[in-house]
Amino acid sequence: MIVPAYQSSRAALNAITLVVAKALADTSIKVTSVCPGWVQTDLAPGNREQAPVTPEQATEVVHRAATLAVTDPSGTFVDADGTVRW
């Protein structure tokens, strides 16, 4: 299924991630865009039953992005499998 609104907003968020990461390049602050996956929430009807990712699994992705090592790059887009090329 093609979802142009989601795809364009995702691309915009990734672009903002890069802009902010470049602006903060001379600091210790890391900027990372995170996709936790399709998470079991009550956001849409049937979502909790159909989504494969538990909230606990989603928090692992967010935690990993929030605790990057000093040597890890800034300005990336990550999911449960690591860095996503876009």
N, C-alpha and C positions, 0 to 999 in steps of 0.2 A: 504494500500500500504506500502510495506517495502522499506525504503530508507536507506541502510546500510551506505552510506557516511555521511548522516546527523546524523544518530544515533551514529556513532563512533566519529564524531567531537563533538557532544553534550556531550558524555561521557568524552572526553578529556578535554573539557572546564570545566566541573564539577570537574574533578580531579585537574585541575589547580586552580580552585576556592578554593578547600580545602587546597592545598599546600600553596597558598599565605595567606589564612586566618590563618593557623597555624603559618606561619612565622611572621605574624603581630599580633599575639595573645596578646602580651604585649603592644600594642599600642591602640589608640582610633579608628583606622581605621577598618571599616567593609568591608568585601569582599562578594559580592552577585552576583550570576549568574541569569540573568533575561530572561524569555521567554515571550515576550509581546503577543504572539499568532500569528495567520495568519492575517497580517496587510494589509489593502488596499493600495497597492503601485503599481507602474508601473514596478516593478522588472521582472515580467513575463507576457506574454500575457494573458489577461483575469483576472489577479489577482485582479485588482481594483474592478471588478464587482462581483467576487466570494468570496473574503475574507470577513469574518464576523466582523473583528475588525477595527474600524476607527483609524487613526493615533492619534487622541485625546485620545481614550481609551487606546491605547498602551502606551502613555506617562504617564498615571496614574500609570501603573504598574512600569515603570522605576522610576518615582518620589517617589513612596512608598519605593522602594528598596534603593534609594539614600538618604532617610531621616529616616533611622532606628533609633530607640531609643537606648540609651546607653545599655539598658538591653537586646535588641534583639540579637539573636545569629549571629555570622559571619560564612561564609562558607556555605551558603544555596543556594538553587536553587528555585526561586519563579516564579509564573505566576499570572494571574488575581485572582485566587482562594486562593493564599497564598503559603506556602511552598510545594514544590513537592518532594516526596520521590523518590530517584533513587538508 
